[in-house]
């Protein structure tokens, strides 16, 4: 099946929510609000959405890739969405993309690198891209999550500039 990756529009909000619902119920995607300006979608030739991914600011210069859902497993939809998200993040001037995921192998195949350090350490020491007021953003979000006790998410990073990738 053929598909195109594009920016989401307001008419995509309900179909995005429908794509996310079973993944949220299964615990593979965290619950989140759906805003068209944060999402990219994969649209099949018949107009049906077959995948989505969100990009949300994490800290100064860093954007988080989340809510990745590919309805057509093994068809390259997830990889295409990640490539498009990386391109969008770079075009918007971000220095790095991070992902918290239970499927680190997929992201490693896309060029992401697992991080053994906390998000604030990554931002301050390795990429030097965050300011102190932004460092604890994700920790606050995680602290409020009802799934925190059983969380097995891995932090991965993708520096968007060659000089940063050399340090990763």
Residue, then its C-alpha position, 0 to 999 in steps of 0.5 A: x500500500x502506498x502512503x504519503x507523510x504530511x503535517x496533520x490538519x484539524x480534520x485529522x484530530x479524530x482519526x489520530x485519536x482513533x490510531x492512538x486509542x488502542x496503543x494507549x489502552x495497551x500501554x505502548x503509548x502514553x495518553x496525550x492531548x492531540x494538537x494538529x500542529x504537533x503531529x505528522x500523519x501517514x495517509x494512505x491512497x484511500x485517505x485513511x490515516x495509517x500512522x502518526x507521530x508527534x513532536x513536542x518541545x522538550x527543552x531549549x533546542x530539543x524536541x521530543x518525538x512521541x506517540x509514534x503509531x504505525x498501523x501497517x506494521x512492516x511497511x516502513x510507515x514508522x521509519x518514514x514518520x521518524x524520518x519526516x519528524x527528524x526533517x521537520x525538527x531540523x527545519x524548525x531549528x532544533x539541535x536534537x530529537x529525543x524519544x522515550x520508548x519501550x521499543x529502543x531497537x526500532x529507534x536505534x535502527x533509525x540512528x538514535x543512540x541510547x542515553x544512560x543519563x537523565x534528560x537534564x544531564x544529556x541537555x547540559x553536558x553532552x549537547x549543551x542546549x538547555x537552560x536550567x528552567x527547562x531541565x526538569x520539565x520531563x521529570x515533572x511530566x513523568x512524576x505525574x504519570x500513573x504508569x511511573x512505577x512500572x515504566x520501562x522507557x528508554x531515553x534515546x537521542x538523535x543530534x541533528x547536526x553532524x558535530x553533535x552526532x560525533x559526540x553522541 
